[in-house]
């Protein structure tokens, strides 16, 4: 049920073209991904943060997938790349984002891990909900627990597991292009 980032990225790039998109090229129509949307949609939220438990995770890709799922279900959703917001500018970024929201719209914030960018903590705390991204075989429970504790357990709606493409993942360094998204809420 997992799809590689490269495959998803290629599919998303083709969405804007005028040619007919083959059925298999719509990852947001997959049953597993639909479960992600059903879990996210059960909560009332206008702003949602996608937060990784460890460094280098593809949160922008995850945020775009959730956005595509919402659009597929008729929602008006935008994605903001807050991965490089400085901690002293976090509140300004949140205020600017919220001032852009119109009635019925939603925003998803793509962030970095709390170890890569401390601005993730106030950004995630200011949202209505948070999705935690973890990786099978590399994310330690300590990192996931620390992220949840720093942001606040009550804010989390669920998690998305990023699965390593290779069976022998522990024997080599994992790059973002080698990861796959797998639903897990």
ABEGO torsion letter per residue (X at the ends): XBBBAAAAAAAAAAAABABBBBAAABAAABAAAAAAAAAAAABBBABBBBBBABBGBBAAAAAAAAAAAAAAAGBBBBBBBAAABBAAAAAAAAAAAAAABBBGBBBBBBBBBAAABAAAAAAAAABABBBBBBBBGABBAAAAAAAAAAAEAAABAEBBBBBBABABAAABBBBAAABBBBBBX
